[in-house]
Amino acid sequence: MQAVKYARATSVDEAVQMLRDGGDVARVLAGGTDVIVLARERRRDIDLFVDIKHIPDLIGIDYQAGQGLTLGAATPLYEVYNHPDVKAHYPALVEASHVIGGTAIQGRASLGGNLANSSPAADGIPAMIALGGTAHIAGPNGRRDVPIAEFCTAPGRNVLETGEFIVSLSFPDPAANSGSAWERFIPRNEMDIAVTNAGVYLALDGDTVADARVAIGAVAPTPLLVPAAAEALIGKPLTDETIEAAAEAARQAANPITDMRGTADQRRHLAGVLVKRVLNKAAARARGDE
Ligand SMILES: Cc1cc2nc3c(=O)[nH]c(=O)nc-3n(C[C@H](O)[C@H](O)[C@H](O)COP(=O)(O)OP(=O)(O)OC[C@H]3O[C@@H](n4cnc5c(N)ncnc54)[C@H](O)[C@@H]3O)c2cc1C
């Protein structure tokens, strides 16, 4: 492990200052479950950790009916998936948060860290994209908001500039008669990186799809929002045919690689399988069947 200095920020402004002064070798430390591994393996040149967990804005969960959900970016996953409002209104977030690492990891790791780490296979990101999330960012030039669907730019890369970090993540209040769901495929049940994952949000008006967002992960350099899959659904009845059309759009959008966890063909196939599964699960939730 390389020697790394540690600084604890207690306000957003102080963290911005520390990160700006630290330059390119300063890194935000949230749960540390990715960045400490990187530092230990010397895969990144890191000279300073700026710990953001002690900034009040960075920890906590606030849900207001009609307005939506705001998560402090460093809120640990176990707090997210145990929160009654998250359980009631954002099941896709619960499903993704619940499988990241194991219990010990979930005590530290955050959705802000999952997003900022920007792995193509990150489990939280497709759920957050499907739920229409926004990242609220602070930096030397002030504050800005970026849709989570546009946050990642390449494997391990994203829109954050030097000195910027994510303060919070927000999600609109789901419509009446809506549901969300998330699933991944991994070769074993615990502690593995997704071969493919998928998240959806679906709102129904009777049997017709009023709104939909479909996202897939581990099938391209970044997690993907698939607008064509939503277009295959919106304004149409939710049938096996329209679900298959959305799955086909996901397969078409996928541009996977072959690696030790799976082949490109397997990943493309899985994108379709998982999109069908999560659409059916979200539809059951939208109808109140679950
Ligand atoms: C054993 C093990 C199992 C794992 N299993 C999974 C898994 O199943 N699925 C999965 O998706 N991931 C998994 N991970 C990876 C990791 O746990 C997650 O990505 C986690 O969500 C990272 O959150 P963190 O708070 O620990 O981030 P950190 O490690 O603190 O930070 C990760 C990166 O994001 C930056 N960062 C953190 N917070 C912010 C912020 N608010 N603003 C700007 N930049 C920030 C850091 O500088 C760093 O570059 C696993 C890791 C381990 C060690």
The ligand as an SDF file (V2000), in Angstrom:
LIG
                    3D

 53 58  0  0  0  0  0  0  0  0999 V2000
  -15.3980   -7.4710   -1.6010 C   0  0  0  0  0  0  0  0  0  0  0  0
  -16.0210   -6.4370   -2.4900 C   0  0  0  0  0  0  0  0  0  0  0  0
  -17.2040   -6.7500   -3.1470 C   0  0  0  0  0  0  0  0  0  0  0  0
  -17.8080   -5.8070   -3.9880 C   0  0  0  0  0  0  0  0  0  0  0  0
  -18.9620   -6.1660   -4.6230 N   0  0  0  0  0  0  0  0  0  0  0  0
  -19.5600   -5.2780   -5.4530 C   0  0  0  0  0  0  0  0  0  0  0  0
  -20.7670   -5.6280   -6.1220 C   0  0  0  0  0  0  0  0  0  0  0  0
  -21.3250   -6.7210   -5.9420 O   0  0  0  0  0  0  0  0  0  0  0  0
  -21.3160   -4.7110   -6.9620 N   0  0  0  0  0  0  0  0  0  0  0  0
  -20.7590   -3.4800   -7.1630 C   0  0  0  0  0  0  0  0  0  0  0  0
  -21.3090   -2.6850   -7.9180 O   0  0  0  0  0  0  0  0  0  0  0  0
  -19.6100   -3.1280   -6.5190 N   0  0  0  0  0  0  0  0  0  0  0  0
  -19.0050   -3.9840   -5.6800 C   0  0  0  0  0  0  0  0  0  0  0  0
  -17.8520   -3.6330   -5.0400 N   0  0  0  0  0  0  0  0  0  0  0  0
  -17.2700   -2.3130   -5.2740 C   0  0  0  0  0  0  0  0  0  0  0  0
  -17.6570   -1.2500   -4.2180 C   0  0  0  0  0  0  0  0  0  0  0  0
  -18.0060   -1.8310   -2.9880 O   0  0  0  0  0  0  0  0  0  0  0  0
  -18.8400   -0.3750   -4.6980 C   0  0  0  0  0  0  0  0  0  0  0  0
  -18.5580    0.2190   -5.9420 O   0  0  0  0  0  0  0  0  0  0  0  0
  -19.2050    0.6960   -3.6610 C   0  0  0  0  0  0  0  0  0  0  0  0
  -20.4930    1.1840   -3.9300 O   0  0  0  0  0  0  0  0  0  0  0  0
  -18.2100    1.8640   -3.6360 C   0  0  0  0  0  0  0  0  0  0  0  0
  -18.6460    2.7990   -2.6680 O   0  0  0  0  0  0  0  0  0  0  0  0
  -17.6470    3.4330   -1.6010 P   0  0  0  0  0  0  0  0  0  0  0  0
  -18.4420    4.3970   -0.8170 O   0  0  0  0  0  0  0  0  0  0  0  0
  -16.9200    2.3880   -0.8430 O   0  0  0  0  0  0  0  0  0  0  0  0
  -16.6310    4.2050   -2.5810 O   0  0  0  0  0  0  0  0  0  0  0  0
  -15.0970    4.5900   -2.3470 P   0  0  0  0  0  0  0  0  0  0  0  0
  -14.2440    3.3910   -2.4310 O   0  0  0  0  0  0  0  0  0  0  0  0
  -14.9440    5.4680   -1.1620 O   0  0  0  0  0  0  0  0  0  0  0  0
  -14.8830    5.4880   -3.6670 O   0  0  0  0  0  0  0  0  0  0  0  0
  -14.9650    4.9030   -4.9680 C   0  0  0  0  0  0  0  0  0  0  0  0
  -14.5080    5.9470   -5.9940 C   0  0  0  0  0  0  0  0  0  0  0  0
  -15.4470    7.0080   -6.0540 O   0  0  0  0  0  0  0  0  0  0  0  0
  -14.8920    8.2310   -5.5800 C   0  0  0  0  0  0  0  0  0  0  0  0
  -15.9330    8.8060   -4.7380 N   0  0  0  0  0  0  0  0  0  0  0  0
  -16.5760    8.2300   -3.6840 C   0  0  0  0  0  0  0  0  0  0  0  0
  -17.5860    8.9940   -3.2590 N   0  0  0  0  0  0  0  0  0  0  0  0
  -17.5800   10.0880   -4.0570 C   0  0  0  0  0  0  0  0  0  0  0  0
  -18.3910   11.2540   -4.1260 C   0  0  0  0  0  0  0  0  0  0  0  0
  -19.4180   11.4550   -3.2850 N   0  0  0  0  0  0  0  0  0  0  0  0
  -18.1120   12.1720   -5.0800 N   0  0  0  0  0  0  0  0  0  0  0  0
  -17.0720   11.9710   -5.9440 C   0  0  0  0  0  0  0  0  0  0  0  0
  -16.2860   10.9000   -5.9310 N   0  0  0  0  0  0  0  0  0  0  0  0
  -16.5390    9.9740   -4.9880 C   0  0  0  0  0  0  0  0  0  0  0  0
  -13.6090    7.8540   -4.8590 C   0  0  0  0  0  0  0  0  0  0  0  0
  -12.6340    8.8710   -4.9260 O   0  0  0  0  0  0  0  0  0  0  0  0
  -13.1740    6.6300   -5.6510 C   0  0  0  0  0  0  0  0  0  0  0  0
  -12.5740    7.0180   -6.8590 O   0  0  0  0  0  0  0  0  0  0  0  0
  -17.2190   -4.5430   -4.1730 C   0  0  0  0  0  0  0  0  0  0  0  0
  -16.0240   -4.2140   -3.4880 C   0  0  0  0  0  0  0  0  0  0  0  0
  -15.4560   -5.1410   -2.6510 C   0  0  0  0  0  0  0  0  0  0  0  0
  -14.1850   -4.7570   -1.9220 C   0  0  0  0  0  0  0  0  0  0  0  0
  1  2  1  0
  2  3  1  0
  2 52  2  0
  3  4  2  0
  4  5  1  0
  4 50  1  0
  5  6  2  0
  6  7  1  0
  6 13  1  0
  7  8  2  0
  7  9  1  0
  9 10  1  0
 10 11  2  0
 10 12  1  0
 12 13  2  0
 13 14  1  0
 14 15  1  0
 14 50  1  0
 15 16  1  0
 16 17  1  0
 16 18  1  0
 18 19  1  0
 18 20  1  0
 20 21  1  0
 20 22  1  0
 22 23  1  0
 23 24  1  0
 24 25  2  0
 24 26  1  0
 24 27  1  0
 27 28  1  0
 28 29  2  0
 28 30  1  0
 28 31  1  0
 31 32  1  0
 32 33  1  0
 33 34  1  0
 33 48  1  0
 34 35  1  0
 35 36  1  0
 35 46  1  0
 36 37  1  0
 36 45  1  0
 37 38  2  0
 38 39  1  0
 39 40  1  0
 39 45  2  0
 40 41  1  0
 40 42  2  0
 42 43  1  0
 43 44  2  0
 44 45  1  0
 46 47  1  0
 46 48  1  0
 48 49  1  0
 50 51  2  0
 51 52  1  0
 52 53  1  0
M  END
$$$$
